[in-house]
Amino acid sequence: MPKYFAYYRWPLLCVATACSLSLWLFILLGQSKSFAEWNWVDILGEGGATVFIGIWIFFIIKSRPLGRVTNYIFYGLCFIFFHMWMDSLDEFIRLPKEIMWDAWLESIPFPIGLYLFTIGIYFWHQEEQAISKHMQKRERIYRDHRLFDALTPLADAHYFKTQLKAAIEQNLHEPSDMSVILLDMHNFNQINQTHGFDEGTSILQHVSQLISLNLRPQDLLCRFAGDRFIMLLPEAKLQQAEKMAAQLERMLMVSAYYQRDLSVHIPLKALTTCCAVGQYQTAQQLLSALNQQLLKVKQYYSPKRVMI
């Protein structure tokens, strides 16, 4: 059993016990409705809602770390689940009119569950604001987890192309200074061959963190492909982008990266090129120009930046 499910095993057991006990009391004290009396609209609506809330509980436990937000949402959903369970039982079993406890068990848990769930959503909102601030340089306006890179905590090339396309279209209607920097890790294949791919992955993660720390809050950093990183710089002229590219080259060159579990220093070196967004009509034109220029730089094995 996963550790999070183990943590919630007693609350889940209490919910299961309450549901089983209520079912037993309905069967003991009530009378089953005939098939002709079944209201399929209510059965599908209330029964389906019960199933979906159970699915929500499963994914909340499975996907979220332990904490205050998860607890509020979990317990709120448990109360709502029990309310829907009780609401579904009376679609199949009729209790005598003098029995009132079923109405209490059906009505009271619902507002309690909504109250707890709402508090959880409120704290989740605060949590998301903090996460969004942390992700400020790694995503821009639009979030889609499918577009995040598998190795580094950055969005991938497809995400960048989407944002670049939107930026170019906006720039055509409202011209503004905007630049792009493409950074390539020099001789990275040699690092992989010498130190292994696991070490190479660790270096890419290390580099992504360093670059992110040296960008402005409004800048977007993505992993473009392999050992390449690409940055979209709003409100940055080409000269400013060129200076930032040079700073990134120097920063990586003087950074101290040591091989894991060993005291072996692995030197890092980067090649960069940059361009102004306003010079191009499409994202494909801009990216093609960047790639061609970077290839020319790599031919000379020079860390010097090149302007387009």
SULTAFEN-V427322 format. One record per run of one state. SS is the DSSP state (helix for helix, strand for strand, loop for the rest). FROM is the first residue (numbers start at 1). LEN is the number of residues. If there is no record, write none. Layout:
# SULTAFEN-V427322
SS FROM LEN
SS FROM LEN
This chain:
# SULTAFEN-V427322
loop 1 2
helix 3 5
loop 8 1
helix 9 21
loop 30 1
strand 31 2
loop 33 2
helix 35 3
loop 38 2
helix 40 24
loop 64 4
helix 68 22
loop 90 3
strand 93 2
loop 95 6
helix 101 34
loop 135 10
helix 145 3
strand 148 1
loop 149 6
strand 155 1
loop 156 1
helix 157 17
loop 174 4
strand 178 8
loop 186 2
helix 188 8
loop 196 1
helix 197 17
loop 214 6
strand 220 6
loop 226 2
strand 228 7
loop 235 3
helix 238 17
loop 255 3
strand 258 1
loop 259 6
strand 265 1
loop 266 4
strand 270 7
helix 277 3
loop 280 3
helix 283 17
loop 300 6
strand 306 2
loop 308 1
